[in-house]
Amino acid sequence: MFKRFKEFSLVFIIGLTSCVSQEGAKETTTGVRSDSGQVAEENDAPILTANPFYWTPEHIDNQKVMILDGTIEKYQGKYLLTGYPSNGNGYFSKDLRYWSEPYELISSSESTLPEWVSDPAFENNDQYVGSRYKAYGAGDVVFHNGVFFHVFNGVGLIHGKPETIYDEPEFFHSLPEHPYGRGIDPQFFVAHDGTLLYIRKVQPFEFPRAEGIGEAWFWKVGDSFLNAPYKPGEIDATHGHEVLSGEKGRWEAFNKFNFEGPEMYYRNGQYYLLFVGNHFSPRTGLYDTGVAQNADYKTMSNADKYPGKLLTRNLERLLLKYTPILPTSEHGAQEYRLTFSKPDSNWDNPAYDDSNWTLAEGGFGYPEIEQSTVIPSIVNNYEKNNGKKWGHEEGPAAIWLRRSFNLDTVPERIILRHHFEALGTLSVNGHVLIDRRNDNSPERGFQNTEIPQHMLRKGENVVAVAARTMDEKKFHQVDFGVYDTNGEPYEPDIVIPSQPNILKGLNGFETWVVYKALWNNDNGQGKDRIYFWDDEMVTEGPTAKSSPVKPLESSAPSLTLDFNNTDKSKMEARRTIGFSKNGELSMSGESAKHILFSTSPIANGYVESHVQFAGVGQDDLAQASEASRTGLEMLAGIIAWYQDDDSWVEVLLDRVNDSVVVVDRLEGIEKRTTYALPDSFAFLDDDSRIANFKEPFHPLRVYRNGNSLFAEVGHYKVNNDQPIFIDDRIDSAGRMGLVSRTDTDVLMDNVSMTRGFEENDAYINGWDKTWSVTETGLKPPTDGRQISIKGDGLLNYEFSVNASSSTLPSRGYAGVVVHWVDEKNYMLARTNFREETHELVHVKDGKSTVITESSAYRDVTYGHSNHKGDTQTQYEYDLRAESRLSMARILWHSGFNNYLSVTYRLPNVESENFGIEYFDGGQWTVAPVAYDFNGRGRFHDATFNADVTADRVRLNVPEGENRPFSFVVREEVSAQNFYRVAKEGGRVMVWVNNELQFDVVDPLAGEPGRVGLYAENVDLEFDSITHFERVRF
C-alpha cells in the first residue's frame, strides 16, 4: 500500500491556477482575484437575487419560468425544476438564477397515460382525480437509489433514468393499475437514519374532525419509493402517522380550513416541517408558510410549531418602514368619495369639488367572497343591496373614486399601492398613472407603483379612478393607498409565499428555500436564503432585487469540473488521462487513479463528486457479491485530506458492500473504518421496473472541518449524521482530490470543491484552545478581550454565526472578525452593548478606528405563543432572548371574518383592561405606555415610559374581537444576534439579524483574509458557524 501511494509523485493536477499561496502571497492582477481565478473589480458590486425565476439572459423575451407549485432536485451539478402547471415539462439551471427553456420530461398525451386514469372510479373520489393526472401537478421530484422519482397530485408516480434527465428524459408510469396513495402536495423524504417517508396533506374528509381542519401525515414505504404506502380502499388512520394539523383561529387557519404544502427538512439533529395555511388566493392575502421543529419526526406535533410565520407577505414589513399617507383597506375599511354617474370634466384634479359625491368606506368590487373566504379589502360601504354594488351583475357598470391627501413637501419617493381589477384609469392629480382601458387581464393581487415626482405637488393632491366592469371577467375590485417610502427603494408587493422546497446550494454551504409567490401580480417561483440562528430556522424572504436587505445571488463552488474541453486545458498530466465518450473522467485501467486539485492546501472544505461504477450492471450484482468474498474491491471516492505519502485520508464508496469506507494513513500507519449504509440504500433499485436502467452516478459529498469529516451519499447522512473521522492530526491544511481503488471501470463527473466550513454545537473545533466547546456551542473566556481566528485566507467570502447570552449584557462587546491579516491589521463587526450600537472597526498598524456605526435596535415581529381559539383577551409573546425594549408596535385586525364568524374592531385603549405587561422576577409587571392611536391600516405605537428589560411580553385587550394582526417589539439591544458578513467585488456588507447594517468599500480589498470570533467582557456562546468562499457563476 505504501508503494501505491508513492505514485502520488506522479499524480496529475486538475483545477484552476492558484493565485494565493498558503502564506498568502497574491498574484498581481487588474482587479481582485480569488483563489479560484475569479476577478472582481472594486466597483463590481455583488449580484442581488432577482425574483421570480426567468430563462437564461440570452433569450430576448426574458421569458419567465412558468412553474407555480414547484418541486426541485439537485443532481449532477444542476437543478431540475418541475411541478404545476408543467404538463410534463421541466427546467434546469446551474446557478438557481437563470433557467433553461421548458423541455419535456414525460408526455401528457392521453394515449400514453395509465389505464386507471380514465377509470370513472378514480374521478373525484377521495382525491383520486384521474383527469388531472396529465398536469403532473404539485408534488416532489427526488433522485434515489439510481432512479428519478416524481410523485404528484392525483396521486401519480413516474420514474425516470438519471443519465438522460437533462437531455432526452425517459420517464415511465410506475403504477398502471391504481394511484400511488391519494391526496395532494406529496413529498418523498429520506430521514437521517435512512427511513423512507411519504408525506402529504390529508384533507378533512379523509379522517373527519369536528373542526374540519387539514393535516400533514407521513407513511413509511420500506426500502423503495416504488412501494405504494397503501392501495385504494386500504387507507385508515392505522396506516400512517399524523404530524401536524391546522388549528382554527391560529394564523394558519384564520380565513379557511386549509393546511397543505408539507416539506420536511433535516439539519444537525433537528427536523423541520414546513407547512402552508389559509385560503390560497392573493385576493384574500393570507396564504403563508410556517414551520415546526423537533429532534424526532415521529414525535413532532402542533406544540412544535413556531408561533410566527417563516415566509409571509411583505406588506406588514413595508408598513414598518413606509409611512402610510392613505392606507389601503387590507387592514380595515378606508374613506373614499364615489359616484356611479359620470362626473364633469376635471373630476380627477385636486381643485374639483367632490362634496356632492358619496362619502363611503371601501374598497369596492364584487364578488366579496372567493371560494367561501371574505376578500378583506372589499367593503362596498357595507351595502347589502346587490343592485348598488359596483361589479355585481345587477349593480352599476361604472364607478368613479377619489381620495385626497396633503403634502407639506414632496417626499423623495412615494408609491401607489393598488388593486385595480377593472377597465379604466388610475390618475394622480390628473396624470394617468395606470391605464387599463384596454386591459382586461386579471389582477389577482395588489401592486406597488412609484409615483413620478412631476405628478405630485406641495399641498393638496388627489388619486382618482374611473373603472368599469369587464363583462367576461368574474372578479372586479378597486382599492388603493399612498405611501411614503422614507427614501427607501420601493419593493414590489410580494404575496402568498408558499409551497416551499428546501435544498442546499451547489457550493455545499448555502441553504435555499424555493417557493411560489406573486411579485406585483406576477406569479412565479422565487428563492431566498435560509439561516439557522442556533437551531431556529429563519429566512430573509420573501424578497425582490430592490429589498433593503440586499439579498445576494447564489455562490458557485470554488472549483467546478465537468471535464469538458475547458477543464482539460487546466490539467497537468504525467500519466494517462482517460475520458469516456460522454466526457466523464475515467479512473480505470491505465488511467490515473489518484488526483489532487491544484488549489493550495486548505484547512477546511467541501467536495462533491458523482461516482459511477461503470462496469457494474444489475445482472452483475450476484457476481459482485461473490467478488466480495474473494477479496476484490470496488472502491472509489474523495481524497479528503492529503499532505504527503504517509499522511492522507480517503472517503470511498464501496460498491460491493453498500457502505462508505474511510481509509487513513497517518504517521505511516494505515487503517480502515467501514460505515454500512442503511438497508433502504441501494446503488440501483432492484425492482423489476428498473431492470433496463444502467448503473447511475451517485453523489458523494465530504465536509472537512478542522479535525472532523462528515459524509453524505445522495440523501443519506453517513453514520447517522455523526462524524465519520475525527483526528487532531488532520487539523491542518491539506489538499483534496479524487481516488479509485478498483480495476472496475469507474467514472466521475461534475466534481466541485468549496473552501469553507460549517459547524454546530459539540462538533465545533479548530478555534483557540482557551475557548471551550459545549453541547450547545463555543464559549470564549468571559474576562478581557478575546479573539479567535479560523479558516483559510480568502479574498471573497461569506461568514455567519449566531451569538447569544442567557442575560442581556450591560457592557462589553461581541461580534465577528470580518477580515484578519495579523494581530495589528484586521476588521471587526461588533455590538457595543453599553452604547447599544453596531460598529464596523478597522485596526490598521495597531490603531483602531470605527469606520461607521448604526443603532442596534430592531423591530421584531412575533407570533403569540398562547393560542386560545377564535378569540382571546391575552396574547403572550416569547422573545428570542432577553432584550431592552422601548416600544411595541401593533397593527390591528378590523372587519368581518366569515370563517371564524367574528367582526374584529380596534380596541378601546382607554379601557382598564388594555395594556402591555412584561415578565420580570417570576411575575407579570405592567409597563406604562404612551399610546399613539393611528386608526385602521397603520401601526399603533405603544412607547414605554421607561425602558424595559425582558424576554416575554403580554398584550391585554378589552374584548375578544380586539386582535393584533402584527405585534412588533422594538428591541433596542438584544442578548441574541446573528452576524453575517460578505466580502465581494471590493465591498464589505454586514448584516445583523438579517438587517443590512453596513455596505462600504472594503479597506482591505485585495488582501486575503481569515475570519474569527470576538468577545470582550461578556458571557456568551457562539453557534451555527458557516464560512465559505464566494464565487460568481
N, C-alpha and C positions, 0 to 999 in steps of 0.2 A: 504494500500500500504506500509506503514511503516513496518507493521508486516511481509509482504513478504520479504522485504529487510533485516530484522533481520536474515533471513535464510543465509545471506552471511557468518555468522559464521560457517556454515556447508557446504560451497561450497567445491567442490574438486578442487585441484590444478593440472594443467597439464603443461607440458613443460619440459625444461631441468634445471638441478640444477644450480642455480645462484652461481657464484663464485666472483662476485664483488658486494659488498653491496652498498646501497645508499651513504654511507660515503666513499666508495672507497677501503675498505679493500679487499685484494685479497687472494684467496686460494693458498697455496703452491703447485706448480706443477713442472714437469720436464721440462716444456717449458713455452711458453706464452699462457695463456688460456683466451679466450674471454668469455663474459657472456653467450654465447650460447653453451659453452662446447668445443669450438674449441681449439685445442692445436697446436701451431706453434713454432717449434724450431727456434732459432735465425738464423740458416743457412738455414732455409726453405724459399727459395726465392719465391716471388709471381709468380703465374702461368700466363703465357702470352698467348694471343689469338693465336691460330693456325688455319689459313685459308688454304684451304676450309674445309667444314664440312665433317666429317667421321663418320662411325659407331662406336659403343662402343668399347673401347680398348680390350675387351675380344675376339674380332674377330681377329684371327691370321692374316688374309689377310689385316686387316685395311682398309676395303672397303670404298670408297668414296660415299657420298650421291649424287645420280645421279638426281639432280634437277637443271635445268638451270634457266628458267623463273619461279620463285617460288612465293608462297604465304604462309603466316604463320599466325597462330592464337594461342593465349594463352587461355587455359581453363583447369580447374581442376588441376592446379599445373604442367601442361606440355605445350609443344608447339607442334602443328601439322603443318607439312610442306608438301606441295604437289605442283603440277604445271607441266610445260612441262619439260622433256618428261616422265611424270609419268605413262601414260597409265592407270590411275585409281588407282595408288598406292600412299601411303603416308609414312611418317616417323614421329616419335615423339621423344621428348627429354625432360629431366628435367632440363638441365643446359645450353642449347644453344651451347653446345660444342660437345658432343657425341650424336649419334642418333641411333634409333632402326634400325633393318633390315627393308627393304621395306615390307609393308603389304597392302593388297587390301582394298581400300575404296569402290570401285564400279567396277563391271565387265566392261571390254572393248569388250566383245563378241558381234559380230554383232547382234545376235538374241535378245539381251537384250536392244538394243538402241531404241529410239523413232522412230515412223514411218516417221516423216518428214526428218530424217537424210538421208534416201535413196531416197528421192524425188528429181528428177533432177532439179526442180525449185529452190532448195536451194543449188545447187552446183556452186561455183564460181559466185554467183550472189550477188553483193553488199556486199561482205564479209560474206554471209551465206555459210559456207564451210562444208557441211554435212559430207564429207569423213574424215574430221579432228576431228569430234566430239569426237570420242573414244580416242583421245590423251589426252583429258581433260587438254588442254594446259594452257598457261599463263592466269591468272585471279586472283580471290580473294576468300578466304575462311573466313567466319565470323560466329560467334555464335550470334544469335539474336532472342529474344522472344521464347526461348526454342527450337530453330531449328538451325542445322548447314547448312549453305548455301555454295555452291561452284559454282560461276559463272565463265565461262572460254571462251576462244576464240572460235568463231564459229557462234553464241554465244549460249552456252548451259547453263542450270541451273539444278543442282541437289540439293536435300535437304536430310538431314540425322538426325538420332536420336543421341542426345548427350551422352546418357548413355552407348552407345556401341562404341564410337568413337575411343577408344584406344584398343579395344579388338576384337570384330567381328562387324565391322561397317555395318550399314544398311542405305544405301543411295537409293534415288528414283529419277527418272527422273521427273522433275517438269512440263515440257511442252511437251506433246506428239504430239501436232499438229503443232507447229511452234517454231522458235527460240525465245530466250529471247533478243529482240532487235537485234542488229547486231554490228559488229566491233570487235576490239581486245583490249587486256590489260584492261579489265573492273575491277572496284573496287566498293564495297559496302561501304558506309560511313554513320555514324551517326553524324550529326552536333551537336554542343553543345546545341542547342535549341531543339533537338530531330527530326529535319527534316532528312528524309531518302534520300540519294542521290545515284544515279547510275552514275558513272564517267567512261569515256573510251576515247580511242583515236578515232578521226574522220579522215578518210582518205580524201585526196584532192578531189577525185571524188564524195564524198557524197554531199558536198556543195562547188562547184568549186570556186577556187580562181585563179586569174591571175598568182599568184606566184607558185601555186601548192604546198602549204605547209600543213603539217599535223597540227592537232589541238587537244586540250583537251576540252571536253564538260561535263556538268552534266545534269541529269534529276532528277526530284523529283518523287518518286514512292509511295506516300501515306503512309499507315501505315504498309506495309509489303513488304519485298523484293520478295515475290512471285508475286507481281503485276508487270507485264511486263511494261516497260516505254512506249512502243508503239508496235503495231503489224506490220507485213510485209505490206508495201505499205503506211503506215501512216506517216513515218518519213519525216519531213521537218524542216526548221530552227525554226519554232514556237514551236516545241515540247521540245526543250532543250535550253541550255544556253552555249554559247561559253565562255571559261575561258581564255585559252592561245592558242597561235599558234606559230609555228616556224617562225623566221624572217630571211629571206635569207641573207646570209653574216655574220650574227651573229654566235657566236661559235656553237650554236645548229643546225644550218642549213648551215654548211660550206662546206660539201662534198656530201650532199644528202638532199632531202626534206623528212625528217623523224622526226617525233615528236610523241613520244609514252611513254608508261610506266607510266601514271599518277598515283600518290599516294598522297592522301590528308592526312594531319595530323593536329591535333588541340592541342594547348597548350597555357594556360594563356591569353586568349583573342585574339590569333593570329592563322590564318590558314596558313598552308604551303602546297603548291602543288609542289611535286617533278615531274620532267619530264626527258626524255632521248632524246637526239638528235643525228643526223648524221647517217651515214651508220653503220650497226651493226657488221661488221666483224672485228676481231682483226687484220686482214691484213691491213685494212685501218686505224685502230687505234684510231679513234676519237669518239667512241660511249661512251659518258659520261653523267653524271647526273647533272641537275641543279635544282633550286628551286625558287619559287615565294612566296611572303608573303603579307598578307593583313588581316586586322581585320574582314573583311566580305567576305566570299567566293563568295557572289553574285556580288560583285563589283571588284573582282580580275581581272587583265588584264596584258598584256605584260609589262606595266610600272612597275609592281611589281616584275619582275624577278630580281634576284641578277645579277650584271654584270658578275661575275665569276662563276665558276663551284662549285658544292658541292662535288661531287665524280668524280675524274679524274684519268687517268692512272698515275703511279708513275714515269715514265721516266723523266719528267721535274724536279720533285723534286730530283731525284737522280743526275741529271746534276748539281744541285746547290751544292751538297755535294761531288760528284766524280769529278775527273779531267779526261776529255777525252784525251786519248793518240791517239787513232784513232776513230773518231766518226763514227757511222753508218750513213746510208743515209736517216734516218727518217725525218731529217730537211734539206735535200738538198744533192745533189749528192756528192760522195766521190771518190777519185782516187784509182784504182786498177791496177795491172798488170794481164793480162789474156792471155790465149791461148786456142784454140779449138783442138790443136794437142797434143797428149800425149808427155809430156816432158821427158828429160833424167832422170836418177836416181839422187837422192839427190835434186830434184827440190823443196822439202819442207824444205830445210835447209837455214840458213841465208847467207851462203857463195855462194850459187848458183847465177849465173849471169843470171838475167832475163831481161837484157837490150833489147833483141830482142823480148820480149813479148809486146803485145799491151798495151799502157797506155790508160786506159779507165775509164769513170765515171760510177759508179754503185750505187746501187746493180743491180742484174741480175735475170731474170726469165720471165716466161710467164704463164698465161695472165698478162698483165699490168693493167687490169681493172677488178674489181669484181662487178658484178651487177651494171654496169654503173658508178662506182666510181673508180678513179685512186688509185692504190696502191702506196703511195708516195715513198717507199723505193725500187721500181723497176725503174731503169733509162735506163739500156741497152745501155749506151753511146749515147743516143738519136737516136739510129738506127731506120730507117724507114722500112728497108727490113726485112720481117719476116724470110727469109731464113738465116739471120745472127743473129737471136735471139736464145740463148740457152733456151730451154723449149718449143719453138714452134715446132709443128709437122713437119714443113718444115726446121727447123733450126738444128744446131748441137746437137747431143745427149749428148755430154760431154763437160765439161768446167773445166779449172784449173785456180785458182786465187791465187794471193799473195798480201799481204800488209806488209810493213816493218816499224819498229819503233825502236828508240834508247832509252836506259835507262842508266842514269848516275849511278843509284843504283837500285837494285831490290826492289820495294816497298813492304810494309808489306802484302798487298793484292791487287791483280789485277783480274778483271773479264773479261771474253769474253762475249760480248753481240752478239747473233747470231740468225738469221732466216735462218734455214738450212732445206729446204723442198726439199730433193733430196736423192738419193742413193750415198753414198760416205763417205769421211772422212774430218775432220777438224783438222788440226795439228798445234802445236806451236813448232817451232824450231825442226821439225822432229818428235816430240812426238804426237801420236794420242790422241787428247782430246775428240773429238766427233766422234763416229763410227756409221755410218748409212748405212754401206754396205749391210746389210740385213734387214734394217728397212724402210718399205715403208709407214709408218703411216704418216698422215698429220701433219704438224707443222704450225698451222694457225697464230701463233704469235711468237714474239721474246722470247728468254730465256737468262737468265744470269747464267753463269757457272764460278766458281772460277778456275783460272789457278794455278795449283800447283807450288810452288816455284822452284822445281827442273827443271821445263820446261823452266824457264826464266834465263836470264843471263845479266850481265852488258854489255853494248854496243848494237850491232845490234841484233834485234830479228825479226822473221817473223811468220805471221799466213798464212797458206796455205790451200787451199780447192781443193779437187778433187770431182767433182759432176757429176752424170749422171741422166738422166730423169727416172721417174717411169712410165712405159707405161700405167698403169691403172689409174694413178692419173691425175687430171685436172690441179692442180696448182704446179708450181715449182718456187723456189725462194732461192737465196743465198745473204745474206748481213750480215756483221759482223763489230764489233768495239771492241776496247780495252780501259778499264777504270781503273784508279787507285782509289780505294775506300777511300783513305786517312785514312786507318786504321779502317774504319767502317766495321762491319759485312755486307756482301753483302745481298741484298734483291733479291728475285725473281722478274722477270718482272710481273707487275700487269696491266692488260689492260681490257677495256670495263666494268668498274664497273657500273652496270645498273640494270634495273627492280627492283627498291628499294621497300622495305617494312619497315615500322617503327612501333615499338612496345615497350612497357615497359617491363623491366626485372621482374623476379618473386619477387624480393625484393621490387618492387614498386617505385624505385628511378632511376635506370639506364634506359636510353633510347638508343635503338639499331636501327641501320639500317642494314637490311639483304639484300644482293644484289648478283647478279651473276657477275662473272669475270673469267679471266684466270690467274692463278699463274704459271709462267713458262710453259705456254701452257697447263696447267691442268685446265680444265673447271669445275666450280662448284659454290656452294653457300658459301658466307662468311659473316662476320658481323663486325661492328665497332661501337664504341660509338658515340652518338650524344650529343653535348653540346649546351648550349644557352648562348652566350655572350651578356648579356642583353636579347633582344628577337631575335637576329640573330642566325639562325641555322648554326652550324659548326660541322664538323666531323673530326676525326683524321685519317680517312682512305682514300684510301684503304690501308690495312696493311697486313703484314705477321708476323710470330713469330719473325723474325730477324729484323723487322723495328726498327730504333733507338728510336722511340717514346715509345717503350716497352708497347704495348697495353695489358692491364690487362684482364684476363678472367672474365666472368660474376660472380657476387657475389650472394650467396644464401641468403634467409631471415635469420634473427637472430634465428627464431623459425619456424619449419615446422612440422605440424601434419597432417598425413593422416590416423591416427587411426588404424594402423596395430599393430602387437604384440609388436613391439619395443616401440611404443608410449604408449601402455597400461602399460608397465613396468615403465614408468616415471610419472605415475599418482598416486595421493593420493586420496582415495575415502572415504568419510564419509557418503555418500549416495549411492544409486544405480546408477551405471554407465551403461547406456544402449548402445548397439551397434546393428546395423542392420545386416542382414545375409551377406551383402556385406562389412561390416567393417566400415560403417559410424557411426559417433557419433549420438546417438538418444537423443533428448531432449523432450521426450513425456512421457505421463503417469506418472509413479512414478520415472522416471529418473531425475537426476539432471538437472536443467534448468538455473543455473547461474554458470558460470565457469570463474575463473581468471587464467591467465597464471602465472606460478610460477616464472617468471623473476622478478627482483627488480622493484619497481615503476620507471617509466620513464617519462621524461618531454615531449618527442616528439616521435611519432611512426606512423607506418602504419600497418594496419591489413586487410587481405583479408580472407573472409570465403565464401564458396559455400553453399548456403542455399536452402533446398528443403522442401516445404510444402507437405510432402509425402501423406497426407490424402486427397489431393485435385486433382481431375482429370477434364478433360474438361466437363464431364457431371455434375460436381458439381458446375460449375460457377454460374448458376442461383441460386442455393441454397446458395452459398456463398454471393451473393448479398443480398438475403433475410436475411441471418445471420447478415449482417452489420446493417440492420435496427433494429434488435433486440438486438444489442449491443455486439454480440460475436466478440472477437478479434482474428486475425490470424497475430501475430507479432513475429518476430524473427530477431536476428542480432548480433550486436557487442557492447560490453561494451567499450566505447571509453575512459572513464576516471573513476577511482574509487579510493576514499581514505578511506571512511568509509560508514556506512549505511545511513548517511544523506548527503553524498557528492559523487555524481556519475552522469554520462551522458551515455545514451544508444542511438544507432542509429539502427533503426529497419526497416525491410521490412514489409510493410502492404499488405498482400496477397489479402485482400478483396477490398481495395480501390486503388490499383495500385499506391502506394505512399511510401514515406520514412518518418518515424516519429522519431523525436528527443524527447526523454523523459529525463528530467534532474531533479535532486533533489539536491538543493544547500541550505545549512543552514536550512534544514528541510522542504523546500517549493518545491513542485513538480509541473512541468508544462510540456505541450506538444506543439510541433510545427510540423505541417504537411506540407510536400512538395509533391505536386502532380507530378508524373512522366509524361512526355509528352504523348500526345494522341497516338503516334506511339509505345509506350511501351506496352507490354503485358507479363504476366508471361508465357503464352503459346499462340502462334498464333492460331487464331480461324478459319483459313482456313480449308476447308473440307479435304484437302490433308494431314492435320496434325491430323486427327481425332483419329488415333490409337497411337499417341505419349503420353508418360506419363509425369507427372509433372516433370520439369527439375530442376537441381541445377542452381541457379543464383549466379554469383559472386557479393558480396557486398564488397566494399572497403572503408575504412575510413582512412583519413590522419589527425593526430592531430599535430598541430604546435603551441606550446605555448597556446594562449587563443582561438585558432580557430580550427574548424572542417570542413573538406571538405569530400564529399562522391561521390561515383560512383556506379552505378548498371550496370554491363556489360559495354557496350559502351556509356552509358548515364551519363552525368555530372548532378548531382543533383543540383537544384536551379541555373541552367544556369552557373555552374562553379563558383558560389559565395559561401562564407562560409555558412554552414547550422547552425552554432552555434558560437557565439563569447561571451566570458565572461572571464574577468581577473581572476576570482576565479579558473579557471582550468589551469591557467598558473603556474603550479607546478607539481611535479612528481606524477603520479598516475598509477595504474595498468590498464591493458586492458584484455578483455576476450570475452566470448560469452554469449548470453542470449536468452531465449524464453519466450514469454508471452501468450502462447496459449495451449489449450489442444489438438489441432490438431497435428497429427504426424509431427514432424519437425526433419529433418536430416541435419547434417553439415559434410562437408568433405573438405580435402585439405585446411586446415587453415594455414595461415602464418602470422608472425609478424616480422617487421624490426624496429630496433631503428634508428631514424633519422628524418630529416625534409627537406622540400623543400619549398621555399618561394620566392615571386617575388613582385615587385612594392609596391602597397599600402597595401598588405597583409603581409608584413614583420612585425614581432613582437617578443617580448621577449628579445630584446637587451637592452643595457644601456639606462636609461631614458633620459640622456642628448643628445642622438643621435636622430635625427628627421627622421620620416618616411614620404616620399613624394609620389606622384602618380607614381614616376618612380624608387624609391629605398630608400636606407638608407644612411643618411648623418651624418658623425661624426662632432663634433666641429672642426674648422679649425686651432685653436691655440694649440700648445703643443702636448704632446704625448697622444694618445687616444687608449685605448684597451677596447674592449667589448667582453664578453665571453658568450657562449651559448652551449646547448647540454648536453647530458648525458656522463658520464665518460666511455670511451670505450678503449679497447686495440688495436683492428684492425679496421680501418675505412677509409673512403674517405670523403674529404671535398673540395668543389669548390665554387668559387664566381667570378663574374665579377666586376672589379673596373675601373672607368673611371672619367676623369676630362674634363671640357669643354676646357681647355687650358693645354698645357704641363707644369707641374711644373718645376721650375728651381732648386728647392731644396726640402728637406724633404723625407719622406718615405711613402710607402703604401704596404700593404700585408696582410698576414693571420697569425693567431696564429695556428701553426701546432699542438701543444700539450701544454695544460695548466694544471699544477699541482696546483700552487698557485702563489702569486704575486712575489715570489723570485725564482720560478722554472718553466720555460716554454721554448718553442722553437718557433721561428718566421721564416717565409719565406717572404722576403720583397724586394721591388725595391728601390734602392738608386738613386734618380733622379739626384742628383748632380754628383755622380761618374758614373752614367749610368751602374749600375751593379745590379744583383740579388744576394741576400745574404741569407744564412741559418745561423741563430743565435741561440745559446744555452745560456740561462740565468740559471745559477746554483748558488744557495745561494746568489742571487742578483748580481752576477758578469756576465757580458755579454761577450761572445766570438763568433766571426764569425767562424763557422766551415768550411765553404767553400763559394766561390762566383763564379759567372760567368758573362760574359758580357751580358748586357741587349739587345743587338742588335738582330733583327730578320729579315730574308728575307721573305717578304710577296708578294705572287703572287696576283695581282689584275686584274680584267677584266675591259675593258673600258666601261664607262657609256654613251658615246655619239655615239651609233651605227648609222652609216650613210648609210649602204648598202654594196655593194660588195667591194668597195674601198673607202678610205678616207685618208686625209693627216694630220689629227689631232686626237689624242687619249687622252681622258681625264680620269683620274683615281681618284676616291674619296677614300681617306684613311679612315680607321676605326676611327681614332682620330688624333689630332694634334701630330706630331712626329718630332724628329730631324733626318734628312735624310743625309746620306753620299754618297750614290750612287744609280744608277738604273742599273739593270742587264737585258739585253734584248736578247732573243732567237728569231731569225727571221725565218719567213716562206721563203722557197725557192723551186721553182718548179712549175709545171703546175697544176692548179686546174680546172678540166674539168667541174665541176658543176657550178662554177662561171665564167668560161671562162677567167681566169686570170692566167698569169705566174708571180709568185711572185719572187722577187730578193732582194738581200742585198742592203741597201741604200748607196748612196754617202754621207758619213759622212763629207766630205769637203764642201758640199753644204751649202749656207747661209740659206737654208730652213730646215736644220736639226738641232735639238736641243731639250732641255728639259726646261720647264718652271714650276714655282710653283706659287700658288695663294697666294698673300700676300697683305694685306691692300686694298682689293677690286679690285686688278688688277693682271694680269699675269706678272711675272718678269722672265727674262731669267736667268737660272742657268748655269754659265760657267762650263764646264766639261772637264776632260781628258778622251778621249775615247780610249778604248782598242779594236781594231778590231780583231776578232778571227775567221773569216770565217764562214762556214756553220757548224751546228751541235754543236756549243759551245755558251755559253752565252758571250755577249759582255758587258764589264763593263764600265759604264759611271760614273766616280768618280767626285763628285762635288769639285770644287776648294776651296769652303768654305761651311761649314755646313749650311743646310737649315732647317728652322722650318716651316712646312706647313701641311695642311690636304688635299690638292689637288695638283696633278701634271699633266703636259700635255706633251706628246711627239709629236713633229712635224717632219714629214718626207717629203722628196722632191717629191715623186711620190706616186700615189695611189697603185702601185704594191709593195710598201715597207710596209709590215705588220708584227707587232710583233706576234710571236706565244705565247710567255710568256713575261709579263712585271713584273719585280720584283723590289720592293723598299726595300732598306736596311734602316730600322728604328733603329737607334742607341738606342733610348729610345722613348717610346710612352706614351701618356696620357691614353691609354686603355690597361689593362692587365687582362687576365683570369688566375686565380691561381687555381691549383688543387693539392691536397695532398693525398697520400695513405700511410697508415701505415699498414704493414702486414709482417709477417714472420721475425720480428726483423729488418726490414729495413724501412727507410723513403724515399719516392720518391716524388719529387716536379716537377710539370710541370708548365711552364708559357707560355701561348698562344700555348698550345699543343706541346711545345718543352720540352723534359725532361732536366731539369737543374741539378737536384741533385738526386743521388741514393746512400745513405750512410747507414751505420749501425746505428740503432736507439739508441741514448744515453739514451732514456727514456723507452726502451723496458721493458715490464712487469708492467709499471705504467699506470693505467687507466688515460686517458686524455680527456679533453674537448677541444673545438675549439673556435676560435674567429677571430675578425677582428681588423686590426691595421692600424692607420694613424698617421703621425707626421708632423705637419706644412704643410699640403696640403689640398686643397679644392677638394673633390671628392665625388663619390657616389658608393655604393655597391648595386649589384642586382644579381638576378638569383643565389640564395644561396642554396646549397644542401649539406647535411651531412647524411651519413648512415654507419652502421656497415658493415665491410667486413667479410664475412663468406664463407668458401670453401664448395662446394657441396660434 
